[in-house]
Amino acid sequence: MRKLTSPDVIKQILAESGFRFSKSLGQNFLIDDRVLDEMIAASGIDKTSNVLEIGPGFGTLTQRLCMSAGKVVSVEIDDTVIPILTENTAEFDNLKIINADIMKTDIRKLIDEEFGGGEVKVIANLPYYITTPIIMGLLEKELPMSALVVMIQKEVADRIAAKPSTKDYGALSVAVNFYCEPEVIVNVPPSSFIPQPKVSSSVIMLKMRKKPPVEVKDKKQYFTVVKAAFGQRRKTLPNALANSGAFPKDKQQIIEVLNSVGIDEKRRGETLTLQDFANIADKIFE
Ligand code: SAM
């Protein structure tokens, strides 16, 4: 099996195949064994585990997943990668490679067909140009998924893991924390990739919650409040909510809602906890 964390091996593959990295597809391939070890260890996978990998590239993580997991399904958009990936993973009979765009893939159907609807873990070094839509898409679909262990931009990982009243706290922190408990596993420098990305990266683990940490009457309304509160960060909360036009209330009525749930009207969205958002959402649509 070719050692894909060796820059010399990567160079040899490039020379043999004529493959060119695509910047627009976010092709920065991982060449750091330590980070691969950390991802596998954090995921806790064993021979009973089902794994969905997004963007296998040449297969550096795929090889490790196949060694540890029961079954691995890897979805890769770039058809020029497929022959190289197929060769690099030829010895594994527990791998299915699907040449498709993950954004256009019916993931629930894939899980039904490939894993018999069983629980999966998503383990991937994600293409950074679609990090947030991939993560939010997976979470919102409420799939039979127990955890995600994904490499993403450090800046996005910091936003996901941020606590209220910190500079990184925002709609993404609230949205992701509604569905799962995030934990940053390891920070990864650009030198761990070939070619090197312009930004630092982090591996983050998102452990799915059995139920949301706050009870809300209506999930859609809850997320409407979150979006509106962070939509205009420099505005006070009543202004941000009133200006969003998302609620059947004027500014004065919104102030009354805030006061009725014990929230000072001078507070800003970034100081609100998930419970505060739930309290507002349950009242503001009344
Ligand atoms: N897993 C490899 C590794 O760790 O070295 C490659 C990771 S690279 C950051 C991202 C991979 O995602 C690339 O192979 C890229 O072609 C693929 N990709 C980009 N957009 C995609 C999409 N919409 N659907 C599926 N794969 C995609």
Residues whose N, C-alpha, C, O or C-beta is under 5 A from the ligand:
A	BS01	SAM	L25 G26 Q27 N28 F29 L30 I54 G55 P56 G57 F58 T60 L61 V75 E76 I77 D78 A100 D101 I102 M103 N125 L126 P127
